[in-house]
């Protein structure tokens, strides 16, 4: 997590999170903390919210008859939490998400698993059409408490540069 204390007045400071485009270095790896233990309630709420009606995610009796023997955490919840964990390091200062590619779900996730994540900076370049902004590509990996890789993806974002005054204008 990257946080700065911006001076916004006499004896007055405001925390600001995230990295500017200039702060990213190709090859750097950011470990995202804290971890997050998933619950059955998280899973049921998310499946209901997203209208995912597959019983493998919320029906224990159905799940007993599968190879997993218990409900699986829905994969889009896993991706959402891993992405959320990366925001303070990767996209707190994003202008836009430009895309996700190579999404892989490589290990099942169950209630009471704890997820951790890390992201490696793969590429960066100044935007050709948006002065003061840049494009950053990262690969993010989610792991469980046993260090098993549970998911991975590449994500490309448009990030503000240090000369962008959006935060001041918005009171951040």
C-alpha positions in Angstrom: 0.0 0.0 0.0 1.4 3.4 -1.0 0.3 6.3 1.1 1.6 9.9 1.2 0.7 12.7 3.6 -0.1 15.7 1.3 0.2 19.1 3.0 -3.2 20.8 2.4 -2.9 23.7 4.8 -1.0 25.0 7.8 -0.5 22.0 10.2 -3.0 20.0 8.0 -2.3 16.8 6.1 -4.4 14.5 4.0 -3.6 10.9 3.1 -3.3 10.0 -0.5 -3.0 6.4 -1.7 -1.6 4.8 -4.8 1.2 5.2 -7.3 1.5 7.8 -10.1 2.6 6.6 -13.5 6.1 7.7 -12.8 6.3 5.5 -9.7 5.9 2.2 -11.6 9.1 0.3 -12.5 9.1 -2.6 -14.9 10.0 -5.8 -12.9 8.8 -4.5 -9.5 6.6 -6.8 -7.6 4.0 -5.4 -5.1 2.7 -7.7 -2.3 -0.8 -6.7 -1.5 -1.8 -6.8 2.1 -3.9 -7.4 4.2 -5.1 -10.9 3.2 -8.8 -11.7 3.1 -10.5 -14.8 4.6 -13.6 -15.6 2.6 -16.7 -16.8 4.3 -19.8 -18.8 3.1 -21.8 -15.6 3.7 -19.5 -13.6 1.3 -20.1 -16.3 -1.3 -23.9 -16.5 -0.9 -24.3 -12.7 -1.0 -22.1 -12.4 -4.1 -23.9 -15.2 -5.9 -27.2 -13.6 -5.1 -26.0 -10.1 -6.1 -24.7 -11.3 -9.4 -27.6 -13.7 -10.1 -25.3 -16.7 -10.3 -27.7 -19.6 -9.8 -25.3 -22.5 -10.0 -25.9 -24.6 -6.8 -22.3 -25.6 -6.5 -21.7 -22.1 -4.9 -24.5 -22.2 -2.2 -26.1 -25.6 -1.8 -24.1 -27.8 0.5 -26.2 -30.9 -0.3 -25.6 -30.5 -4.1 -21.9 -29.8 -3.5 -21.5 -33.0 -1.5 -22.1 -34.9 -4.8 -19.3 -33.1 -6.7 -15.6 -33.8 -6.8 -15.1 -30.9 -4.4 -17.5 -32.2 -1.7 -18.3 -28.7 -0.5 -19.4 -25.4 -2.0 -16.9 -23.5 -4.1 -16.3 -19.8 -3.8 -17.6 -18.3 -7.1 -14.7 -17.4 -9.3 -15.8 -13.9 -10.0 -15.8 -13.2 -6.3 -12.3 -14.5 -6.1 -11.3 -12.2 -9.0 -13.1 -9.2 -7.5 -11.3 -9.6 -4.1 -7.9 -10.1 -5.7 -8.4 -7.1 -7.9 -9.6 -5.1 -4.9 -6.6 -6.0 -2.9 -4.4 -4.6 -5.6 -6.1 -1.2 -5.9 -4.0 0.7 -3.3 -0.8 -0.4 -5.0 -1.8 -0.5 -8.7 -4.9 1.5 -9.5 -5.7 4.0 -6.8 -4.6 6.7 -9.2 -6.1 5.1 -12.3 -8.1 7.1 -14.8 -9.5 3.9 -16.3 -9.2 0.2 -16.5 -8.3 -0.7 -20.1 -8.7 -4.4 -19.9 -8.0 -7.8 -18.3 -6.5 -10.7 -20.3 -5.2 -14.2 -19.7 -7.5 -14.8 -16.7 -6.8 -18.2 -15.2 -8.5 -19.9 -12.3 -6.0 -22.5 -11.3 -7.0 -23.8 -7.9 -10.4 -24.1 -6.2 -11.3 -21.7 -3.4 -13.5 -22.6 -0.4 -15.1 -20.8 2.5 -12.5 -20.1 5.2 -9.6 -19.9 2.7 -7.5 -16.8 3.1 -6.4 -15.0 -0.1 -3.2 -13.0 -0.7 -2.1 -11.3 -3.9 0.9 -9.8 -5.6 1.4 -7.9 -8.9 4.4 -7.6 -11.1 4.8 -4.6 -13.4 5.2 -6.0 -16.9 5.1 -2.8 -19.1 4.6 0.9 -19.0 4.5 3.7 -21.5 3.3 7.3 -21.7 -0.1 7.7 -23.3 0.1 8.9 -26.9 -3.2 10.7 -26.7 -3.5 11.8 -23.1 -0.6 14.0 -21.9 0.4 13.5 -18.3 -1.0 10.0 -18.2 0.5 6.6 -18.8 -0.5 3.0 -19.5 0.7 0.3 -17.1 0.3 -3.4 -17.5 0.7 -5.8 -14.6 0.3 -9.5 -13.9 -1.6 -10.2 -10.7 -1.4 -13.6 -8.9 -3.8 -14.6 -6.1 -2.6 -17.3 -3.6 -4.3 -19.1 -0.8 -3.0 -19.6 2.8 -1.1 -22.7 1.5 0.7 -20.6 -1.2 -1.3 -22.3 -4.0 -1.8 -20.1 -6.9 -5.6 -19.7 -7.2 -5.9 -17.3 -10.0 -3.8 -15.0 -12.3 -4.5 -12.3 -14.9 -3.0 -9.4 -16.8 -4.5 -6.0 -16.3 -3.8 -2.8 -18.2 -4.7 0.6 -16.7 -4.5 4.3 -17.6 -2.8 6.0 -14.7 -2.5 9.7 -13.8 1.0 11.3 -13.8 2.3 13.4 -10.9 1.3 16.7 -12.6 -2.4 15.7 -12.7 -4.4 17.9 -10.4 -7.5 15.7 -10.1 -6.9 15.0 -6.4 -6.6 18.6 -5.5 -9.8 19.5 -7.4 -11.7 16.6 -5.8 -10.5 17.4 -2.3 -8.3 14.3 -2.1 
